[in-house]
């Protein structure tokens, strides 16, 4: 009873919108303070910023403790990667900066405190999770892009080496030139230079741009969008909101109705058998 009486108000505090807005505001203030400290400011102001930084650190510690206790007596809090990340950031932030051998680490961690916005704002968490889950399939697309780059770079080095050795001298330089082409950085100058010797060389550039800038790029965008949609559905399902959650409830209700109908059918069958026996 005592544990539940403590957990309920902590849950209400943790889920309170005003409390979350305060934490987000403090994270933004912490990020701004890091930028301010890069300027030459009066030592008295610097001391004030140091005290504010200490207050922010302890506020973050309080927020982590609230979130940890709100999860209950179990260690389920650490089953979420974002919670572990926040705990590490806040824990390392407690290291004193002055006269410390890890002063650089402590300052770097204070810079990365702005990343806590990702763990606080659900939409940002969805974006990062979708991006991380999209990396493996995107890796195959990047591998295919590398193969196409390599083939075109080899062809370009063989055909255009004598025209401009600076751009096409070897395969590595040719790949850098093709990267310039695919990013549309004055790529027409490169094309017109080779067209003076090979008038049909525009086919080389246009096919390369079509494959990499349009086909493969759109494939990667499609992968990210697909993962984002999956993450949105998982988030809505976890929080019991949206059409996905409604569809889940409909399926559960349908299964319950079917199970009830089956039990009624079995009961009627049993009653019919008993009636025939009598």
N, C-alpha and C positions, 0 to 999 in steps of 0.2 A: 504493500500500500504506500509506504513512504517513497519507494523508488518511483512508482507511477505518479505520485503527486508531484515529484520534482520534474519528471520527464515531460509531463503535459505542458506546464508553463514554458519550459525550455523549447519545446516544439513550437508553441505559439510564437515565442520570440524569434526563433530561427526562421519561421515562415512569414513573419511580419514584414510587409512591404516597406514600411518606414525604416525598419532596422536594416533591411537589405539596401535601401537607398543610402543610408548613412555609411554603410561599409563601402559601397561603390564610390561615394563622394570622397571618403578618406583615401581610397586607393588612388583616385585621380589627384588628390592633393599631394600624396606621397610621390607620385610621378613628377608633378610640377616642382616639388622641392628638389628633386634630383637635378632637374634642369637649372634651377636657380643657383645651386651650389657650383655649377660650372663657371659662373661669373665671379669677378672680383667684387666681393661685398664687404661691408663693414663687419669687423669681428663681433660686435655686439649683436648684429642681426644673425650672424652665423651661430652664435651661442643659442639664440632663440630658436633657430631652425633645428639645432641639435635636440633641444628639449621637446620640440614638436615631434621630431622623428622618434624619440623614445616613447612619447605618448601614443603615437600611431602604432608602434610595435606592440605595446601592451594591449591596445584595443584589438589588434589582430589576434593576439594570444587569447583574449577573452572570447572573441568570435569563434575561434577554433575550439575552445573548451565547450562553448555552448553547443556547437554542432556535434561534437563528440558525445556529450552527455545526452543530447536529444536522440541519438541512435539507440540508447538503452545500454544495459550492462554488457552486451556482447561487443566484439571487436569488428562488427560489420562496417563501421565507419572507415576502416582501412582497406576494405574490399574494393573501394572506388579509387581509381587512379588519381582523380582530381583532388580528393581529400588527402592522399599521401603527398601530392605535390604541394598543396597549401601548407601542410604540417611541416614539411622540410623547409619551405621558404620562411615561414614564421619562426621555426626553431633556430635556423641559422641566423636570422635577423637579431636574435637575442644575444649573439656574440658581441661583446664590446668592441667598438672600432678602435679606440685609442689604445696605444701601447699593446697591440696584439700582433702575433705572428701571422694571423690569417686576416689581416686588415683588408687586403685586396679582395678576398673571398667574401667578406662581410659587405663590402661596398657593392660588389657585383650582385649579390643576392638582393640588396636593397633596390638595385635597378630592376631586377626581374620581378619585384613585387607587383609591378603593373600588370604582369601576366595573370594575376589573381582575378582580374576582370573576366577572364575566360571561364574560370570555375564558378564565378558568381552569376554571370549572365547565361541563361540556358541556351539562347540562340547562338552565342559564341562557342559554347561547348559542342553544339550540334555541328557547326562548321568545321571545327578542328577534328572532331571524331570522324566526320565524313571524309575530310582530307586524308587522315591517317589510314582509313580503311580503303581509300582509293589508290594509295601508293602502290600496292602490289600489282593490280591490273595496269596501272599507268606505267609501271616498270617495263612491262612487255611492249607497250606502245613505244616507249623511249628506246628500247632495244631495237625495235623495227626501224625507228627513225635513224638510229645510229648506223644500221646496216645500209639504209638508203644514202645517208650522208657519206659513208665510206665508199660506196660504189660510185656515186657522182663525183666525189673528190678524186678518186683514182682516174676516172674518165677525164675530168677537168685538168688534172695534172699532166696527162698524156697529150691532150689536145692543145692546151693553152699555155704550156710551159714557156715556149719560145716567145709568145706574145707579151707576157708580163710575168717574169720569174718571181717578182715580189709577191704576187697574189696566187700564183699556181706553181711555185718552185718544187714543192714536195706535197705529199698527201696531207700532212698535218696543217701546213699553211693553206692548202686548198679547202680543208674542212673549216678553217676559220673564215675564209672568204665566202664559203657557202652559208655559214652562220650569218655573215653580214647580209647576204642576199635574202635569206629567209626572214630576217628582221626588217627588210625593206630599207636598209641604211644605204642610200645612194647606189642601189643595186643596178639601176639602169646604166650608170657610168661603166660598171664592170661589163654589162651585157653589150653595150655599144662598142666597147673596145675590142671585144672578141669578134663581133659581127663584121668588123672591117676586114678580118681575114677569113672568117667562116660566117657567111651571111645567114645560114640556117641555125646558128648557135642559139638563137632565141628559143628554139624548141627545148634545148637543154635547160635553160633557166625557167621557162614557164612550167615544164613538167615537174621540175624540182620544187618550185613554189607551190604548185597545185597539190602535190603529195604531202608536203610538210606543213605548209601554212594553212591549208584548208582541211585536208582529209585527216591527218594525224592529230592536228590541234582540236578539231571538232570531236574526234574520238575521245580525247582526254577530257574535254568539257562534258561530253555525255557520261563518262564514267563518274566524274565528280557529282553531276546532277543526280545520277542514279543513287549514289551512296548518300547524298543529302536527303533524298526522298525517303530512303530506308531509315536513316537516323531520325527524321521527323516522325515517321510512323512508330518507331520504337519509343521515342520520347512521349508521344501522345498515348501510346498503349500503357507505358509505365505510369503516367499520371492520370489515366482514365479520362482522356479528353479527345475530342475530334471524332471523325467518322470511323477511324480504325477501332477505337474503343467501343463505339456503338455497334459496329459489326461483330466485335467479339462477344458483346452481351447478347446480341441476336442469336449467334451460334450457340452460346451457352443455354439460352432459353429454349432454342429448338431441340438441343440434345436432351434437356430436361423433359420437354414435352414428349419426345420420342421414347425416352426411358419410361415415362409414366404410362404411355400408351402400350408399350410392351408388357409392363407389369399388369395392366388391366386386361390385356389380351390373354396372358397366362392365367390370370384369375378366372376369367370367363371360361377358358378351356377347362380348367380344373372343376369349375361349377357344373359345366355340361357333362363331364365324365361322371361326377358324383350323382347327377340327376339320372343319367342313364342306368347306373348301377342300381339305383333304388327302384 
